[in-house]
Amino acid sequence: MSEHHPSPERPYLLDHEGRIARLEGIVEQIDVRLGRIETKIDANREALETKIDSLLRWVIALQVATWGLIGALKLFG
C-alpha cells in the first residue's frame, strides 16, 4: 500500500501536494472567519463607545444638577 494513493481504509492519506492544498484551504477559511470576527468586534466596539459616551453625558448632567441643588439648598435652606 503506497502512501501517495489513498486506500478505502485510509481515505485521508493524500500526496504532499494534496495535503498542502488542503492546509492552504483551511488557512484561507481561518483568514475569512477571523476577518468576519474582526468586523463584528469593530462594530460592537463602536456601538459600545457610543453608549458609553451617552451614559457619561447623563452622569455629568446629573452630577451638575446635584451640585446645583445642593448649592440652592445651602443658599435658600
C-alpha positions in Angstrom: 0.0 0.0 0.0 1.5 3.3 -1.1 1.3 6.5 1.0 0.6 8.5 -2.1 -2.6 6.6 -3.1 -5.4 6.6 -0.5 -6.9 3.3 0.1 -10.5 2.7 1.0 -9.5 2.0 4.6 -7.4 5.2 4.8 -9.0 7.8 2.6 -7.4 10.7 4.5 -4.0 9.9 3.1 -3.1 12.3 0.3 0.1 13.1 -1.5 2.1 16.1 -0.3 0.6 18.4 -2.8 -2.9 17.4 -1.8 -2.1 17.8 1.9 -0.6 21.2 1.3 -3.6 22.3 -0.8 -5.9 21.1 1.9 -3.9 23.1 4.6 -4.0 26.2 2.3 -7.7 25.9 2.1 -8.0 25.6 5.8 -5.8 28.7 6.3 -7.9 30.7 3.8 -11.1 29.7 5.7 -9.5 30.8 9.0 -8.5 34.1 7.4 -12.1 34.7 6.2 -13.6 33.7 9.6 -11.1 35.9 11.5 -12.0 38.8 9.2 -15.7 38.4 10.0 -15.0 38.2 13.7 -12.8 41.4 13.5 -15.6 43.2 11.6 -18.1 42.2 14.3 -15.8 43.2 17.1 -15.2 46.6 15.5 -18.9 47.2 15.0 -19.7 46.2 18.6 -16.8 48.4 19.9 -18.2 51.4 18.1 -21.7 50.8 19.4 -20.3 50.4 22.9 -18.3 53.6 22.7 -21.4 55.4 21.6 -23.4 54.1 24.5 -20.6 54.9 27.0 -20.4 58.5 25.7 -24.2 58.9 26.1 -24.1 57.5 29.6 -21.2 59.7 30.5 -23.1 62.8 29.4 -26.0 61.7 31.6 -23.8 61.2 34.6 -22.1 64.5 34.1 -25.5 66.3 33.8 -26.9 64.5 36.9 -23.8 65.5 38.8 -24.1 69.1 37.8 -27.8 69.1 38.7 -27.0 67.6 42.1 -24.3 70.2 42.8 -26.8 72.9 41.7 -29.5 71.5 44.0 -27.0 71.3 46.9 -25.9 74.9 46.3 -29.5 76.1 46.1 -30.4 74.3 49.4 -27.4 75.9 51.1 -28.4 79.4 49.8 -32.1 79.1 50.5 -32.4 76.4 53.1 
